[in-house]
């Protein structure tokens, strides 16, 4: 232990510096957020951040580093879990079981902490809307999209979520401040999307109906950030309560859809069943707890950087497990998108104070 201490300290400093730069890419929206597979950020609580400059990161603890890596692996592998679960279940069945399992994991923990679910009808109305645009619709769209495209492609397209969120926040009037950095960021991000989808090519997973379904999911996540920032944050409701309540609402919505779109006979393949259980219990339930612990120990800036690790995990697992490949234009495009978000989230340069006359 004594021998490894200097190395650990050096590693923490280097990783803290790298994550400090990544933290400036924080997606605008209601503060502490979770990102999940199929998987863009799903906001849960906290002060609205749409108008803030990039968050600073004073440091990262070693347990926080472990949590961050674990969270990236859990949520990044969710794209692969969806792909495998589709071998036995249709998208609506997957989302219903996933949300229900997540709710069954989180709700008892809410009560164990001495908390209670919201009682106001107005809050529940907003929770149902949030569950619709942040869980029900995008999760189903991810299932539909991954029926025809690779899990790694879905993970890369999902990386456009912060760009759509910035654009929607501007259009909704949440963040109307126009700066040189923001204009440059939107321009670079737009070029990245064009390069990613490569419309000059005759075919490809990105320019397909499956790819468009994933784009629709990313747009839904952007809408959810703006909506929850306006109607659910700032009410003094603990994040875990909002998260559990949102999963309960989402389970109810998918329960209504099951008689219509979820009655296909499932194929009880072992890989599909195990993937669905992992997606619900680990990826939708227990991952919340890991995210909260990371927020409490190292702050929301560190927790938010997990969004930018998901494409790497998704691409690596898709290649290693399923033999999926990505084009060079896809990787360049996602790099441009994330770089554009970093520029757009860069705070305005402070002007030097004028000397007193």
URQUIDA-V660289 format. One record per run of one state. SS is the DSSP state (a for helix, b for strand, c for the rest). FROM is the first residue (numbers start at 1). TO is the last residue. Records with the same first field share a line. If there is no record, write none. Layout:
SS = FROM-TO / FROM-TO
This chain:
c = 1-4 / 24-29 / 31-32 / 36-40 / 44-47 / 49-61 / 77-77 / 86-90 / 113-120 / 146-150 / 159-160 / 172-179 / 198-208 / 232-238 / 262-269 / 299-299 / 309-309 / 323-327 / 345-357
a = 5-23 / 62-76 / 78-85 / 91-112 / 121-145 / 151-158 / 161-171 / 180-197 / 209-231 / 239-261 / 270-298 / 300-308 / 310-322 / 328-344
b = 30-30 / 33-35 / 41-43 / 48-48
